[in-house]
């Protein structure tokens, strides 16, 4: 039972068992170094999705975390928290395909084809788009809008991750798009668990190489991230 309790607690390193009192004590990492910070951040982002009203202020609600603690978040309506925020691509096709076109709020611009959409260069096997939300947000879902002229199939096998940091390995998976996109469509990726983060990354994975230059081209006319502010 002690070992199971430790296994279920992300901060537990070991256990102490008192035979006389039949009690166990979880030994946690109290080091203030970088690894402890990473562990704590992962514990927050993997919170359990159990929302309920609480004794928090009237304009917030309580989110329970796997550590047994809870935090209060705003009860405001979900909104697009990515609009106009800093964004970058792992590579860029041309000056009309830069990352900020994916968060400018214009979507597909009539009469200009694929211009003013974000495109990577088509050479990378696993290109990505990263958005800096500039604050911590509780993320509910992400919408991906494809180009409406041609080559919609360039968008395929996408994974979306949310995190406090920009490194892919330290982010948590929100959801996947495991199909091949169609022209002018909006695809919703609903986070499968409660996630809190500052950065959102959209990345093509898998072995398929769809672009003529030998890699994959991440092609997105708009990315909207639906969330609300997270308050400690």
N, C-alpha and C positions, 0 to 999 in steps of 0.2 A: 504493500500500500504506500509506504514512504517513497519508494522508487518511482511509483506511478505518479505521485504528487509532484515529485521533482521533474519527471519527464514532461508533465503538463505545464510546467512553469518555465518560461523562456529564460528567466534570470537565474535559475537554480543550477549550481555546479555539483553539489553533493548533498548527502543527508547525514544527520546524526540521530541515532536511535537510543532512547533511554529505556532500558528494559524494566527498571523498577516502576517508572511512571507510565510505561507503555505509550510513550509519546515520541514523535519524530520532529526534528528541526531541519528546515531547509536552509542550506548554506548558499548564500547568494554572493555574487561578485560586487564588492564595494569599491573596486579600483576606479579611479577617476580618469583613466586613460581612454584612448580612442576606441579600443575594442569594447569597453563597457558602454560607451556612447552608442556605438553601432548596435549592440545588443538591445539597448533600451529603445532605440528608434525602430528596430524591427518589431519589438514587442508592441509598440504603439500602432504601427501600420497594419499589423495582423489582428486588429481588434475584432471582437465578435459583433455581428450586426444585430444588436438587440436594442432598439430605440424605445424609450418610454418617457412619459412625463415624470418630473422629479421635483425635488425641493429647490432646484436651481431657479434662477431668476425667470420671470415670466416669458422673456423673449429668447430663452435658450432651452435646450433639451439635453438629456443625459445619454452618453454613449458608454457602454460597459466594455472594458478591455479584458484580454485573457489573463492579465496580471491580477484581476480582481478589483482594480481601481476603476474610476470613471472620470470622464472629462465632460465639460459642457460646451456645446456648439450652438451656434445661432439657429433659431427656428425660421429664419428668413427663407423665402422660396429659393429653389435651385435656380442658378443663372449661369450664363456662359462666362466663366472666370478666366478664360484664355484670350478673350477679345483684346487685341492691341498689345498683348504681352510680348516680351522678348522671346524669340524663337530662333533656332539654328538647325540647319541640315548637315548631315555628315558630308555631303558634297552638293554642288549646285550645277544645274544644266546650263543656264545662262542668266543674264541680268533680269529677265522677266520671270524667273522661276525661283526667286529667293524665298527663304523660309517665312518671312513676315506676311507673304501673300496668303498663307494658310490660316492666319489669325486676324485678317484685316476686316472681316465681317461682310465682305462683298460676295462671297460664294463664287458661283460661275457667272462671269461677266458676259452678257449676250454680245455676239458678233466678234469676239476676239479669240475664239478657239481656246487653246490651252494656255494662253498668256494669263498672267496674274494668278496662276496656281503655282504651288510649290512643287519642284521636281528635282530629284537628285540626278547625278550625271549618267546613270545607266551602266556604270562599270562595276560598282560595288556589288557584292553578293547579298549583303544584308544592310541596306541603307536605313537611316533613321531620321526622324524629326523630333526635336526636343523643345518643349515649351517651359519657360520659367514663369510660374504663376506669381512669384514675388512675395507670396505669403503662404501660410499653411491653410489648406482647404480640405474639407471633407468631400471626397469625390464620389459621385453617384454613377455617372455614365459619360461616355465620350461618343460624339457623332463624327463620322468621316464622310465627306462629300467628294465624289469622284468627278473627273472631268467629263464634259458632255459632248465632246466632238468625236474622239476616237481614242484607241489605246487604253480603254478603261481596265483591260485585263492586266495592265502593269501592276495594279493594286491586288495583291493576293497574300494569303498566309501571314497576316499581320498580327502581332502581339502588342498590346498596350500595357505599359507599366507605370506605376506611380511611386514616388519616393521622396525622401528628404534630401537625397544626394543624387548626383548625375550618373554615377557608375551603374551600368546595367545590372550587375550582379547584386547590388545593394538595394535594388528597387523591387517592389512586389507587383505581381501580375494582376491587372484589373480584368482583362479578358482577351479573347482571341477572335479574329475573323479568318476562318479557315477555308473560305471560298475564293473564287475569282470574281472581281467586281464587274458590274455592268455600267453602261454610260449614264451619267447624270443621276446617280443614285446616292442616297444617304444611308449609311450603315451605322446602326447603334451597337455599341459595345458596352454592356452593362457590367459594372464591377461585381464580381461574384462574392466579394466580402467587403466589409467596411474598411476603406482605405483613407488615410490622411497623408497628404504630401504637398511639397512645393513644386516638384518637377513631374511632368508627364512626357513619356517617350513613346512614340509610335514607330515600330520597326518591322521590316520584312524579314521573316525567318524561312527556314526550309531549304530544300535542295533545288527547287525549280529556278531557272534563270530565263526570264521572259523578255529581256530587252535585246535588241540587235547588237549592242556593243558587248554582249557576253555576260552581263550581270543582271541586276534588277534596278528598276527605276521606281522610287517611291513618288507617287503622283497624287497630290492632294490639293483640291481647290478650296477646302475649308475644313478646319478641325475645331470643334466646339467642345469644351470641357465643362460639364454641368456639375456644379458644386456649391458650397457655401462655406463661409469663414469658420475656421476652427479656432477656438479660444482655450488657452490653458487654464 
